[in-house]
Amino acid sequence: MEWRRYDSSNQTSFKRFELQSRQGAVINNMEKQALNPYLPSWEYIPDGEPHVFNDRVYVYGSHDRFNGHVFCLNDYVCWSAPVHDLADWQYEGVIYNKTDDPLNPDGSMCLYAPDVTVGPDGRYYLYYVLDKVSIVSVAVCDTPAGKYEFYGYVHYADGTRLGEREGDQPQFDPGVMTEGENTYLYTGFCAFGDRSRKGAMATVIGPDMLTIVEEPVIIAPSQPYSKGSGFEGHEFFEAPSIRKIGDTYYFIYSSIVMHELCYATSKHPTEGFVYQGVIISNNDLHIDSYKPANKPMYYGGNNHGSIVEISGKWYIFYHRHTNGTSFSRQGCIEPISFRSDGTIPQVEMTSCGANGGALVGRGEYPAYLACNLFCNDEEPYSGTFGAWMDGRFPKITQDGKDGDMEIGYIANMRDSATAGFKYFDCSGVQKVKIKVRGYCRGTFDVKTSWNGPVLGKIKVDFTNVWKEYDADIAIPNGTHALYFTFTGMGNASLASFILE
């Protein structure tokens, strides 16, 4: 599989093509399938805020750099897809440069997680925070994904900028929603134990999209102030986002354990929020449907995203961590459901995401689609204690530099390293092939559950280039996960697998 750039009407886009990739893979069954991550493997858009405008879903997020040294080093870009085809993502280009803010003419500050809302005047307003200041900036555009222009800073009626008045808490991660003449702004960052930060804030802004008409109030507590609140253990950390479903406001946020996106609900946008649960974790903690609830199945970290309705179905957008750090994050999607009381059951991380069901159990799939990645040494967080620096844990990575259209793969697959992919609709599969490189000698065990019986073994050996290995392995008919566990010596990299 390859993503190819093309230009049309002054707009750069990317499409999947059935071409020979750099790893030698010919993907012959993925043209019409939605995948996770949903953008090309060389694109790093975390903190995704999805919105549907004019029958397209647009995703606004920060922009990490492959192999970056901190969060959010790149300018804001936008991707969109038609609501009827979440496999057809289109690159809309750069919508805002970090140097467009008057406070950042030299680009020394990064653009942190943004959000977009439509103002009373029908224009699109981009709210964001630079990484070294604690005020909220606003840019505006006439279209959802055009070039936004700096508009101003959120401020009180006397002109004092929000975040700079005595007693203000620092502003961070703005989430916005407009109803009538008012725009509701949700902000905050509250580290564990920090008593100077009391929780997530809600501020009401008037029709000019800048001037505060109702001052900030706390709607979800930070950890030091959570006793008796119902938020204990899942207190507000960062990533506030807001949605309204019927007469209920859903406040989505990242908790103090970072890897989970939680939510609280209320009938009022600035008060009365009640903690409800976890929507998704980017290491699948709490999920007990296919493994113990406390077993991490990926290397997690901070999380940020929101929910959106697309063609009558609801989804959660979130991000995962790659490259063994916290600074190369990729966007993913999962469908969600609602119980009769309006609550949302936690969903698993999958490789099929918004596909509407399992992937076709035939053909070749790139290894970067792994939704489970782990080894015998359990670790719930990415980049912890330098373990990835010494190559102990597997990681999704790519060759080349940031911006190179290099298909991702899994590196550092040492003894016991396991890559899991969910789910595939298999029928008549009798042979499994893999593409591997590296100084390694051993086998890849193929299973349909992380701790299940080995269906077959594929022998691999030392190779400096991607080499195909295969074995006669029968996959039972039906919908299955697929797990590949390396057993042996050395350090393997996995590019793809093929089902025949």
N, C-alpha and C positions, 0 to 999 in steps of 0.2 A: 504494500500500500504506500502511496505517496500523496502528499498534498502539493498541488501545483498552484503557483501564483498566476493570476491573469488580471488584466486591467480593462475596465469597461466603464464608460461615462465618468472618467476621473476617479474611479473607485477601485481599490485593490481588493481582490477576493481570493479565496482558496477553495479548491474542490478536491475530493478524493478521486484518484485515478487508479485503474488496474494496471500498474506499471511495475517494472522491476525496481525494487528499492535498493538502497545501499547495502542492506543486509541480504540481498538476494531473494527477498520474499515477494511472491506474487499473491496478492490478496484478491481472491476471485469471488468472494461472497459478502463483501462488506459495503458495497455501494449504497444499499438501502437500509443499512442497520445503524441504529444509534448506539454509541459506545460511551464508556467511561474510561478516561476523561473524555469529555464531549468535544474539546478543541484539539487541534494538533498537539502531538506529544512535545513539541518544541515551544509551545506557548504556555506562559505561566501567569494566569489570571486568577488570583485568590480573591476572597472577600466579595464574592459575587452577589450583586443585588439585581434580580431579574424583574423586568417589567414588560407587560404587553402593551404595545402602542400600534394601532393600525394594522392588526393581524400579523404582527411580528413580535417575537420576544427578543428584547435587548438585555444584554448583561453588562452591568457597570461594576467594575472592580478596580482594585489597585493592580499594579503591574510589576511582578517580581522579575528578576534577571536570573537566567540560568547560571549557576555557580556564583551567584551574588554573595556579597559579604554582609549585607543587611537587608531588611525588608524593603520592598517597593521602590526599587531603584529606577524604574523606567517610567515613561510618560503614560497617561491614560489612553487606552485604546478601547474600542468597543467591538463586540461580535453580536450578530443577530441571526435569527432563523425564522422561517415561516412557522406559524403556529401549527400547521398541519404536518410538518416534517422536521422533527428535532434531530435528524441526521444531517441536515443541510445547513451548516453554520457558515456564515459569511463574515469576512473581516471588513469592518467599516473604516478602519484606519485610526490614526491618532486623533482623538477628539479634544485633548487638552495637554499642553506642555507644562512641565513643572515651572518653567521660566515665565509663564503667563501671569502668575501672581506677582503683584508689585513688591511683595515682601521677599521674593525669591529670584531676583534678576540674574544671579549667578548660578542658579540651579543647585545650590548646595544643600537644599532641603528636599526631602522626598514627599511625594503625594501619597498620603495614607488613604484608607478605605473611603470611597465616596458613596453617594446615593443621588438619585434623580427623581424629581417630581414635576408634574405639570402645574404651573401657576394659574391663577384666575384669568390671566391674559392669554392662556393657551400656549405660552412658551415653556421650554424645558429648562429647569433649573438644576444645576449640579452643585451639591454641597460637599465640602471636603475640608480636611485639616492638614496642614503641613506638619512635618514630624518634629519641628523644634519650637513650635508656638502652640498656644492653647486657645486659639480663637477659630471660629468657623468662617471659611471663605465660601463665596458663591460665584458661579459662572452661569452664563445663560446662552441658549441657542434656540433658533426657530424650528429645528428638527431634532429628532431623538439622538441622531448620531452624526451631526455635523460638527463643525469646529466651534467649540464653546469659547465665549469671550468673558473675561473677568468682569464681574458685576459689582461686588462689594463684600462687606463683612457684616455678619449678624450683630446687631447692636441694640442697646436699650434706647428708650425714647430720647434720652439726653445725648445720644451719640457714643456713649461708652461701649466698647466692643464686649460682647459676651465672652467671659473668661478673664477679663481684665479688671472688673470691678472688685473692690475689696470684699472678700468672702466668697467670690465665685470659685467653683471647682473648675479645673482644667477641662477644656472641651476635647472630644476625641470621637472618632468613628461615627459621624453623623448619619442617622437614618431619618428619612422625611416622608411625610404623607400630607397631601393637601385635601381639605374638605371645605368647599365653599370659598370663603374669603380667608380662611385661616390655614396655616401650614404648621403641622406638629413636628417639632425637631427633637430627636432623641439622641443623647450623647453620653459619653462617660468612659472612664477606664479606672478600675479599682482592683489593685493588686491585693493578694492575700495579706491580711494583717495591717494594711495601711489605713489608719484611723482618720487621715486627712481627706479620704474619699468616702462619701456616704452611700453612693449608689448611682444607678442610672437616672439621668435627668430628662424630664420632658419640658420643653419650652414652646410657647405658642407665638408664632410670627404672623404679622398682618399681611394685607394684600400686596404690599411692595416687596415681599419675600425677604426682607432684611430686618425690619423693625419689630422688636419684641412687644407684644401686647399682653402676654401673661408670663410672668417671670418663672424661672426654672423650679420644678418640684421633683422630689425623689419618688420614683415609681417602683424600683426594685432595689433591695438593699445590697450593700457590699458585705463582705464576710464579717467584719467586726460589729456590724449593726443588724445582724440577721436573726438573733435569738427570738424565737416565738413568731417568726414571720411566715414559716412554711417553706422558705427558700434554703434552709440549712443544708449544707453540702453541695448546693447548686447555686450559690450566690452569684450575683452579677460580677463579671470580670470586664468584658468589652463586647464590641460588635452588636450594638443595639439595632434592631430593625422592627418595622411595624407593618402590619397588614390588617385589613378589616374584612371580616366574613359575616355577612348578614348584619346583625347588630352587635357583634362581638369583635373587640380589638385583640389581635394576637401579637404579643411582644416577644420577638425572637432574639436570643442573645447567647453569647459564649459565657460559660460559667467559669468559676475559679479553677476547675480542673482542666480547662482549656480545650480538650479534645471533643467536647460535646456541645451541640447546639440545643439549648433548652427553650422553653416558652412559658409565658404566663398570659392569662386572659383577663379582660375586664369589659364592662359595658360602657366605660368612659375612657377617653384617650389619655387622661393625665392623672388618674387615681384608681384605686381599687383593684390592682392587678394581683391575681392569685397564681402561685406557681402550679404548673400542670405536669411537667415531665420533660423527658429528653426526646428530641426528634431524631437525631443521628449523632453518632460518635465517629470520629475519623480514625479510631482503632478498634471499633466495634465492641468496646466494653459495654456491659449491661445486657447485651444480646445473649440469650441462652438457647436459641432455636437450633443451632448447629454446633455449639461448643459451650464450655462453662462460661457463665456470665462474666467472671473476672479474668478471663484469658484474653490478652490483647492479640489481635490478628493482623495488625499493621503498625507501623511506627507513626504515632499520632503527634499532635501538637496543637497549636492554637487553631481555632476554627471560626468561620464567619460565613454567613449566608442568609438566605431567607426562603420563604415559600411563595409560590405563585400558581395561579390557575391558568392552564393552557389548554384550550379546546375542551373544556369541561373536566379536565383531569388536574390534580394537584401534584406539585413536585417540591422537593427541598433541594436548593442549590447549596453546596458546601465546598470545602477544598481539602485536599490531601497534601502531604509533604513528600518531596522527592529529593534525590541527590544526597541523602544523609544529613541534611541541614534543615533549618526552619525557613530558609530564604529562597526556596525554589518550589513554590506551591502551585498546584493545578486544580482547576475547577471540575467538580463532578456533580451529578444529578441523580436523585432517586425519586421514584413515585411514592407518594404518601397517601394515607387514607384517614378518614375521620370516623370515630365511633358515633353512636347516636347522641351522645352527650357533648359532642364537639371536640373531644380530646383526640390526640394523635398518637398512635402506637409508634414506638421507636422502630426504625427501619434499618436493614443491613446495608453495608457498602457492597456494591456489586460491580461487575464489569459491563453489564448490559444497560444499566441506568434507565434512560428514558425510552428504551427500545420497545416497550410495551409487552415484553415477554422475553423468553430465553433467546440467545443467539443461535444461529444455524450451526448445528453440530457437524459441520464439514468445512474443509478449507483451512487456510492459514490465518492465524491471529498473532499480532505482535505482543511481546511479553509485557510491555508497559501497561497493558490492560489489567494487570494483576490487582485485585482488590484485597487480597490477603498476602502478606509478606512477613515472614518471621523465621526464627531458628530456635534451637533448644534453649538458648539464653534469652529469656523473655525480657522485653523492654517496651513499655507503652509509649515512649516519646522519642521523637527524632532528635538526632544531634546531641544525645546525652552522654556526658563523660568522655567525649572524643572517641566513642566506640567505632564510629564510621571512619574515622581517620586511620585506624589501624586495620580496617577491612574486616572487622569481626561480623558485622551485620550486613545482610543484603540491602541493596538500594536500587531504585529506579533512577536512571541517569541517561545521558546522551553523549555522543561524541561532538567535537567542534565547540564553538563558542555560542554565546547568547545570540539568538536571531538566525542561526544556521538551521536550515530545515532538515535536521537529522532525526531520524526515527529513534525513539527511546528504546531502552533495553534494561534488563536487570543485571547488575554487576555484583561482585562480592558474594557469589553463591558458594559458600564453603560447606563443609560437612554439616548436614541437618537443615540447611537453608531450604525453605519451602515457599513456592509461589502458587497462590490459589486464584482461580478464575471462576466466576459465577455469573450466569448459568448458561448451559448449552442444551439444546434439544437434539439428542443424539439418536441416530438410526443407522444400524449396520456398520458402525465404525469398527474396522478390523486392524488398522495400522495407525501408529502414532509416530510422527517425526518431530524432531526438535533441531533448532539451529543454535550452535554453541561455539564459543571461542574461549581461549584462556589456557593457562597452565593448570590443567586438571586431569585427573584420571579417576574414574569411578562410574557410577550409574545415576540416572535420574529415574526415581521410582514414580510411577503414575498411579494415582488414586482418585476416587470420586468423593472422598471426604478427608479432612485434614488428618484424622487418626484412623482411617479405615484400612482395609486390606490392600496390599499392593497388587494391582492388576497386571503389571508387567514392569520390566526394567529396560532402560535404554542405555547402553554403554557409550561412554564418551572418553576422549583422550586428548593429549596436548595438541593444541592447534593455535596458530597466530591469526588465523582468519576465520570468518564464520564458516562453519562446516555443518552439513546436515547428517544427523544420525537417526536411525529408525529402529523399530521393533514391531513385531506382530503382537498387537495388544487389542483385545476386544473390549470396547466400552459398552456397557449394557444400554439397551434402548431406553429412552425416556429422558427426562430433564435432570441434568447432573451438574454439580461443580466438578472442576478438574484441578488436581493438585500435583505439582512436580517437585519432588524432594531430592536434592543432591546428596549422595552418599559417597564419600571417597576422599582423596587428597587434593590439595591445591585449591584453586579459586576459579570457578566457572562463571561465564557470563551467558545469559539466555536471551536470544533475540526474538524467537517466535516458536510456535508449535503448529503442527499441521495434523488435522484429523482426516483419515481416508477410510 
